[in-house]
Amino acid sequence: MERRLTAVYEKHGEWYVAYLEEIPGVNTQGKTKEEARANLEDALQLFLEANRDLARRDLSGKSGVTEETFAIVENAA
């Protein structure tokens, strides 16, 4: 089962502000809700890439470090 996040859209004047409830720092805006949604997808990708790069820089040269793919699987309740 895929993991779903909660996108929140707030109308502020002519703009929609969008953010993900579960991941602080992933936020954006758009002139339409659709534009804000697309920008939110981009913001999430950039956030994940930046954090990955920072973690790899921090771990560079350290011994005893391993990496593996980690998938989130939700139990059907």
A tleap script that builds the chain and sets N, CA, C and O, in Angstrom:
source leaprc.protein.ff14SB
mol = sequence {
  NMET GLU ARG ARG LEU THR ALA VAL TYR GLU
  LYS HIE GLY GLU TRP TYR VAL ALA TYR LEU
  GLU GLU ILE PRO GLY VAL ASN THR GLN GLY
  LYS THR LYS GLU GLU ALA ARG ALA ASN LEU
  GLU ASP ALA LEU GLN LEU PHE LEU GLU ALA
  ASN ARG ASP LEU ALA ARG ARG ASP LEU SER
  GLY LYS SER GLY VAL THR GLU GLU THR PHE
  ALA ILE VAL GLU ASN ALA CALA
}
set mol.1.N position { 0.846 -1.173 0.000 }
set mol.1.CA position { 0.000 0.000 0.000 }
set mol.1.C position { 0.896 1.242 0.000 }
set mol.1.O position { 1.913 1.276 0.693 }
set mol.2.N position { 0.529 2.230 -0.754 }
set mol.2.CA position { 1.348 3.438 -0.823 }
set mol.2.C position { 1.101 4.340 0.381 }
set mol.2.O position { 0.025 4.315 0.978 }
set mol.3.N position { 2.088 5.119 0.722 }
set mol.3.CA position { 1.981 6.088 1.820 }
set mol.3.C position { 1.456 7.393 1.251 }
set mol.3.O position { 1.973 7.892 0.251 }
set mol.4.N position { 0.458 7.933 1.869 }
set mol.4.CA position { -0.137 9.181 1.412 }
set mol.4.C position { 0.146 10.295 2.408 }
set mol.4.O position { 0.101 10.084 3.620 }
set mol.5.N position { 0.434 11.472 1.890 }
set mol.5.CA position { 0.680 12.650 2.708 }
set mol.5.C position { -0.506 13.601 2.586 }
set mol.5.O position { -1.314 13.481 1.666 }
set mol.6.N position { -0.604 14.533 3.504 }
set mol.6.CA position { -1.716 15.471 3.511 }
set mol.6.C position { -1.259 16.833 2.987 }
set mol.6.O position { -0.453 17.508 3.626 }
set mol.7.N position { -1.769 17.227 1.839 }
set mol.7.CA position { -1.490 18.554 1.281 }
set mol.7.C position { -2.573 19.513 1.757 }
set mol.7.O position { -3.763 19.202 1.708 }
set mol.8.N position { -2.143 20.680 2.218 }
set mol.8.CA position { -3.071 21.710 2.687 }
set mol.8.C position { -2.935 22.910 1.759 }
set mol.8.O position { -1.829 23.346 1.441 }
set mol.9.N position { -4.081 23.435 1.332 }
set mol.9.CA position { -4.115 24.599 0.446 }
set mol.9.C position { -4.892 25.707 1.140 }
set mol.9.O position { -6.024 25.500 1.576 }
set mol.10.N position { -4.287 26.875 1.242 }
set mol.10.CA position { -4.946 28.033 1.843 }
set mol.10.C position { -4.979 29.158 0.820 }
set mol.10.O position { -3.950 29.511 0.243 }
set mol.11.N position { -6.155 29.716 0.598 }
set mol.11.CA position { -6.298 30.832 -0.346 }
set mol.11.C position { -5.965 32.120 0.397 }
set mol.11.O position { -6.574 32.443 1.418 }
set mol.12.N position { -4.990 32.847 -0.133 }
set mol.12.CA position { -4.576 34.139 0.416 }
set mol.12.C position { -4.644 35.164 -0.709 }
set mol.12.O position { -3.727 35.269 -1.524 }
set mol.13.N position { -5.715 35.902 -0.745 }
set mol.13.CA position { -5.880 36.868 -1.829 }
set mol.13.C position { -5.962 36.154 -3.164 }
set mol.13.O position { -6.841 35.320 -3.382 }
set mol.14.N position { -5.047 36.486 -4.048 }
set mol.14.CA position { -5.013 35.890 -5.393 }
set mol.14.C position { -4.192 34.593 -5.460 }
set mol.14.O position { -4.108 33.964 -6.515 }
set mol.15.N position { -3.598 34.205 -4.351 }
set mol.15.CA position { -2.672 33.080 -4.340 }
set mol.15.C position { -3.179 31.930 -3.484 }
set mol.15.O position { -3.969 32.116 -2.559 }
set mol.16.N position { -2.700 30.734 -3.819 }
set mol.16.CA position { -2.900 29.556 -2.983 }
set mol.16.C position { -1.548 29.209 -2.356 }
set mol.16.O position { -0.551 29.050 -3.060 }
set mol.17.N position { -1.524 29.096 -1.052 }
set mol.17.CA position { -0.337 28.643 -0.336 }
set mol.17.C position { -0.547 27.157 -0.046 }
set mol.17.O position { -1.623 26.753 0.394 }
set mol.18.N position { 0.472 26.355 -0.292 }
set mol.18.CA position { 0.346 24.909 -0.126 }
set mol.18.C position { 1.508 24.382 0.706 }
set mol.18.O position { 2.640 24.854 0.599 }
set mol.19.N position { 1.194 23.387 1.543 }
set mol.19.CA position { 2.246 22.736 2.327 }
set mol.19.C position { 1.806 21.321 2.673 }
set mol.19.O position { 0.631 20.971 2.566 }
set mol.20.N position { 2.782 20.515 3.091 }
set mol.20.CA position { 2.517 19.148 3.522 }
set mol.20.C position { 2.508 19.119 5.042 }
set mol.20.O position { 3.472 19.544 5.680 }
set mol.21.N position { 1.419 18.618 5.625 }
set mol.21.CA position { 1.302 18.559 7.087 }
set mol.21.C position { 2.415 17.730 7.718 }
set mol.21.O position { 2.941 18.097 8.768 }
set mol.22.N position { 2.771 16.632 7.097 }
set mol.22.CA position { 3.700 15.676 7.699 }
set mol.22.C position { 5.169 16.052 7.551 }
set mol.22.O position { 6.018 15.490 8.243 }
set mol.23.N position { 5.486 16.995 6.659 }
set mol.23.CA position { 6.896 17.319 6.414 }
set mol.23.C position { 7.097 18.831 6.504 }
set mol.23.O position { 6.928 19.540 5.511 }
set mol.24.N position { 7.455 19.325 7.688 }
set mol.24.CA position { 7.696 20.765 7.830 }
set mol.24.C position { 8.777 21.233 6.863 }
set mol.24.O position { 9.788 20.556 6.679 }
set mol.25.N position { 8.567 22.367 6.259 }
set mol.25.CA position { 9.540 22.929 5.330 }
set mol.25.C position { 9.200 22.703 3.870 }
set mol.25.O position { 9.794 23.331 2.993 }
set mol.26.N position { 8.257 21.820 3.596 }
set mol.26.CA position { 7.829 21.604 2.207 }
set mol.26.C position { 6.587 22.465 1.999 }
set mol.26.O position { 5.474 22.088 2.363 }
set mol.27.N position { 6.813 23.623 1.408 }
set mol.27.CA position { 5.710 24.552 1.162 }
set mol.27.C position { 5.985 25.370 -0.085 }
set mol.27.O position { 7.126 25.499 -0.527 }
set mol.28.N position { 4.913 25.923 -0.646 }
set mol.28.CA position { 5.037 26.666 -1.891 }
set mol.28.C position { 3.773 27.485 -2.097 }
set mol.28.O position { 2.956 27.616 -1.186 }
set mol.29.N position { 3.613 28.030 -3.286 }
set mol.29.CA position { 2.409 28.781 -3.615 }
set mol.29.C position { 2.148 28.688 -5.113 }
set mol.29.O position { 2.991 28.207 -5.871 }
set mol.30.N position { 0.985 29.148 -5.530 }
set mol.30.CA position { 0.621 29.173 -6.942 }
set mol.30.C position { -0.591 30.061 -7.145 }
set mol.30.O position { -1.357 30.309 -6.213 }
set mol.31.N position { -0.757 30.537 -8.368 }
set mol.31.CA position { -1.907 31.391 -8.693 }
set mol.31.C position { -3.208 30.596 -8.700 }
set mol.31.O position { -4.278 31.155 -8.456 }
set mol.32.N position { -3.125 29.298 -8.977 }
set mol.32.CA position { -4.287 28.413 -8.941 }
set mol.32.C position { -3.952 27.238 -8.026 }
set mol.32.O position { -2.785 27.001 -7.712 }
set mol.33.N position { -4.976 26.507 -7.601 }
set mol.33.CA position { -4.738 25.330 -6.771 }
set mol.33.C position { -3.925 24.292 -7.537 }
set mol.33.O position { -3.056 23.632 -6.967 }
set mol.34.N position { -4.207 24.151 -8.816 }
set mol.34.CA position { -3.480 23.184 -9.646 }
set mol.34.C position { -1.999 23.555 -9.742 }
set mol.34.O position { -1.133 22.683 -9.673 }
set mol.35.N position { -1.713 24.849 -9.902 }
set mol.35.CA position { -0.325 25.299 -9.965 }
set mol.35.C position { 0.358 25.068 -8.612 }
set mol.35.O position { 1.511 24.641 -8.562 }
set mol.36.N position { -0.351 25.348 -7.528 }
set mol.36.CA position { 0.207 25.120 -6.198 }
set mol.36.C position { 0.491 23.633 -5.978 }
set mol.36.O position { 1.506 23.281 -5.378 }
set mol.37.N position { -0.387 22.766 -6.453 }
set mol.37.CA position { -0.184 21.311 -6.321 }
set mol.37.C position { 1.070 20.876 -7.084 }
set mol.37.O position { 1.892 20.123 -6.562 }
set mol.38.N position { 1.207 21.351 -8.310 }
set mol.38.CA position { 2.392 21.007 -9.117 }
set mol.38.C position { 3.661 21.540 -8.448 }
set mol.38.O position { 4.681 20.851 -8.398 }
set mol.39.N position { 3.590 22.761 -7.938 }
set mol.39.CA position { 4.744 23.342 -7.250 }
set mol.39.C position { 5.069 22.570 -5.976 }
set mol.39.O position { 6.236 22.464 -5.598 }
set mol.40.N position { 4.055 22.034 -5.315 }
set mol.40.CA position { 4.263 21.248 -4.103 }
set mol.40.C position { 5.015 19.955 -4.413 }
set mol.40.O position { 5.880 19.538 -3.643 }
set mol.41.N position { 4.692 19.331 -5.524 }
set mol.41.CA position { 5.428 18.137 -5.945 }
set mol.41.C position { 6.896 18.476 -6.174 }
set mol.41.O position { 7.785 17.737 -5.751 }
set mol.42.N position { 7.147 19.607 -6.854 }
set mol.42.CA position { 8.527 20.043 -7.087 }
set mol.42.C position { 9.227 20.346 -5.767 }
set mol.42.O position { 10.384 19.970 -5.575 }
set mol.43.N position { 8.526 21.030 -4.849 }
set mol.43.CA position { 9.116 21.380 -3.557 }
set mol.43.C position { 9.500 20.136 -2.770 }
set mol.43.O position { 10.549 20.114 -2.127 }
set mol.44.N position { 8.665 19.101 -2.810 }
set mol.44.CA position { 8.976 17.859 -2.109 }
set mol.44.C position { 10.213 17.201 -2.708 }
set mol.44.O position { 11.089 16.747 -1.972 }
set mol.45.N position { 10.291 17.145 -4.020 }
set mol.45.CA position { 11.466 16.551 -4.670 }
set mol.45.C position { 12.740 17.308 -4.310 }
set mol.45.O position { 13.757 16.692 -3.991 }
set mol.46.N position { 12.691 18.632 -4.359 }
set mol.46.CA position { 13.862 19.444 -4.013 }
set mol.46.C position { 14.257 19.257 -2.549 }
set mol.46.O position { 15.442 19.183 -2.227 }
set mol.47.N position { 13.262 19.182 -1.664 }
set mol.47.CA position { 13.502 18.962 -0.241 }
set mol.47.C position { 14.226 17.635 -0.016 }
set mol.47.O position { 15.218 17.581 0.710 }
set mol.48.N position { 13.730 16.573 -0.638 }
set mol.48.CA position { 14.341 15.255 -0.472 }
set mol.48.C position { 15.752 15.210 -1.048 }
set mol.48.O position { 16.653 14.632 -0.439 }
set mol.49.N position { 15.948 15.813 -2.212 }
set mol.49.CA position { 17.279 15.843 -2.824 }
set mol.49.C position { 18.264 16.622 -1.961 }
set mol.49.O position { 19.400 16.186 -1.773 }
set mol.50.N position { 17.843 17.768 -1.436 }
set mol.50.CA position { 18.723 18.590 -0.600 }
set mol.50.C position { 19.099 17.847 0.678 }
set mol.50.O position { 20.262 17.859 1.081 }
set mol.51.N position { 18.128 17.203 1.316 }
set mol.51.CA position { 18.428 16.455 2.535 }
set mol.51.C position { 19.348 15.277 2.256 }
set mol.51.O position { 20.234 14.973 3.054 }
set mol.52.N position { 19.138 14.612 1.123 }
set mol.52.CA position { 20.007 13.492 0.745 }
set mol.52.C position { 21.445 13.988 0.544 }
set mol.52.O position { 22.395 13.371 1.026 }
set mol.53.N position { 21.591 15.098 -0.167 }
set mol.53.CA position { 22.924 15.656 -0.404 }
set mol.53.C position { 23.606 16.059 0.904 }
set mol.53.O position { 24.793 15.794 1.091 }
set mol.54.N position { 22.868 16.694 1.803 }
set mol.54.CA position { 23.435 17.097 3.095 }
set mol.54.C position { 23.858 15.882 3.918 }
set mol.54.O position { 24.922 15.888 4.536 }
set mol.55.N position { 23.034 14.852 3.926 }
set mol.55.CA position { 23.367 13.641 4.685 }
set mol.55.C position { 24.605 12.967 4.102 }
set mol.55.O position { 25.471 12.515 4.851 }
set mol.56.N position { 24.700 12.896 2.791 }
set mol.56.CA position { 25.857 12.244 2.167 }
set mol.56.C position { 27.138 13.029 2.419 }
set mol.56.O position { 28.203 12.442 2.612 }
set mol.57.N position { 27.035 14.357 2.416 }
set mol.57.CA position { 28.210 15.172 2.727 }
set mol.57.C position { 28.656 14.933 4.169 }
set mol.57.O position { 29.849 14.816 4.450 }
set mol.58.N position { 27.683 14.863 5.078 }
set mol.58.CA position { 27.985 14.657 6.496 }
set mol.58.C position { 28.607 13.284 6.740 }
set mol.58.O position { 29.465 13.136 7.610 }
set mol.59.N position { 28.178 12.282 5.978 }
set mol.59.CA position { 28.668 10.919 6.169 }
set mol.59.C position { 29.927 10.603 5.361 }
set mol.59.O position { 30.551 9.560 5.558 }
set mol.60.N position { 30.290 11.493 4.464 }
set mol.60.CA position { 31.440 11.259 3.594 }
set mol.60.C position { 32.701 10.992 4.416 }
set mol.60.O position { 33.056 11.763 5.307 }
set mol.61.N position { 33.358 9.895 4.098 }
set mol.61.CA position { 34.607 9.555 4.764 }
set mol.61.C position { 34.442 8.820 6.083 }
set mol.61.O position { 35.438 8.391 6.666 }
set mol.62.N position { 33.232 8.662 6.568 }
set mol.62.CA position { 33.016 7.934 7.819 }
set mol.62.C position { 32.986 6.437 7.543 }
set mol.62.O position { 32.448 5.987 6.532 }
set mol.63.N position { 33.571 5.680 8.456 }
set mol.63.CA position { 33.559 4.227 8.296 }
set mol.63.C position { 32.354 3.651 9.028 }
set mol.63.O position { 31.794 4.285 9.923 }
set mol.64.N position { 31.966 2.450 8.639 }
set mol.64.CA position { 30.862 1.763 9.293 }
set mol.64.C position { 29.497 2.286 8.882 }
set mol.64.O position { 28.512 2.052 9.582 }
set mol.65.N position { 29.421 2.985 7.766 }
set mol.65.CA position { 28.153 3.556 7.293 }
set mol.65.C position { 27.657 2.728 6.116 }
set mol.65.O position { 28.422 2.446 5.193 }
set mol.66.N position { 26.409 2.342 6.137 }
set mol.66.CA position { 25.802 1.655 5.001 }
set mol.66.C position { 24.516 2.366 4.609 }
set mol.66.O position { 23.921 3.078 5.418 }
set mol.67.N position { 24.096 2.175 3.386 }
set mol.67.CA position { 22.844 2.726 2.881 }
set mol.67.C position { 22.017 1.602 2.283 }
set mol.67.O position { 22.553 0.617 1.775 }
set mol.68.N position { 20.702 1.765 2.353 }
set mol.68.CA position { 19.797 0.829 1.708 }
set mol.68.C position { 18.495 1.557 1.397 }
set mol.68.O position { 18.176 2.573 2.014 }
set mol.69.N position { 17.760 1.034 0.451 }
set mol.69.CA position { 16.441 1.586 0.136 }
set mol.69.C position { 15.494 1.242 1.264 }
set mol.69.O position { 15.526 0.131 1.795 }
set mol.70.N position { 14.653 2.191 1.630 }
set mol.70.CA position { 13.704 2.034 2.718 }
set mol.70.C position { 12.334 2.383 2.197 }
set mol.70.O position { 12.108 3.509 1.755 }
set mol.71.N position { 11.406 1.430 2.240 }
set mol.71.CA position { 10.059 1.660 1.752 }
set mol.71.C position { 9.094 1.697 2.925 }
set mol.71.O position { 9.213 0.907 3.861 }
set mol.72.N position { 8.154 2.602 2.872 }
set mol.72.CA position { 7.123 2.696 3.902 }
set mol.72.C position { 5.920 1.908 3.431 }
set mol.72.O position { 5.356 2.188 2.373 }
set mol.73.N position { 5.533 0.931 4.212 }
set mol.73.CA position { 4.373 0.110 3.883 }
set mol.73.C position { 3.378 0.234 5.021 }
set mol.73.O position { 3.706 -0.036 6.177 }
set mol.74.N position { 2.176 0.638 4.695 }
set mol.74.CA position { 1.143 0.782 5.714 }
set mol.74.C position { 0.336 -0.504 5.796 }
set mol.74.O position { 0.068 -1.164 4.791 }
set mol.75.N position { -0.038 -0.834 7.003 }
set mol.75.CA position { -0.913 -1.989 7.211 }
set mol.75.C position { -2.353 -1.586 6.877 }
set mol.75.O position { -2.814 -0.515 7.270 }
set mol.76.N position { -3.040 -2.438 6.163 }
set mol.76.CA position { -4.458 -2.174 5.875 }
set mol.76.C position { -5.253 -2.439 7.142 }
set mol.76.O position { -5.304 -3.565 7.637 }
set mol.77.N position { -5.865 -1.394 7.654 }
set mol.77.CA position { -6.620 -1.563 8.907 }
set mol.77.C position { -8.091 -1.341 8.680 }
set mol.77.O position { -8.882 -1.441 9.617 }
savepdb mol mol.pdb
quit
